[in-house]
Amino acid sequence: QVQLVESGGGLVQAGGSLRLSCEASGTIFSFNVMGWYRQAPGKQREFLARISSPGSTNVADSVKGRFTISRDNAKNTVFLQMNSLKPEDTAVYYCSLVQGGMNNYWGQGTQVTVSS
């Protein structure tokens, strides 16, 4: 089994920064992909960024240049550094892990609220 626990969300003012963390536990394969998504009220879940265990990254155009994804393989932890936050970044942010083909796991989500 795999469990994902996000942390680091909260309330910030526009222009501020947050660093989200997500630690995976359980049976983690050496090759996997971890990523971040977000979902605002009334909207579909939106892909933000992903990073493989070897280190290849993919970042959505909507947040490229502001958000940076990284990981610590020894701790099975993925990070999302979010800078220059805007009110439209307000959403629940979810961590994901994919391994073993189509096995996809999700965290519980962490709320990020950006005030103007």
Secondary structure as UniProt FT lines:
FT   STRAND          2..7
FT   STRAND          10..13
FT   TURN            14..15
FT   STRAND          18..26
FT   STRAND          33..39
FT   TURN            41..42
FT   STRAND          46..52
FT   TURN            53..54
FT   STRAND          57..59
FT   TURN            61..63
FT   TURN            65..66
FT   STRAND          67..72
FT   HELIX           73..75
FT   STRAND          77..82
FT   HELIX           87..89
FT   STRAND          91..99
FT   TURN            100..102
FT   STRAND          103..106
FT   STRAND          110..115
//
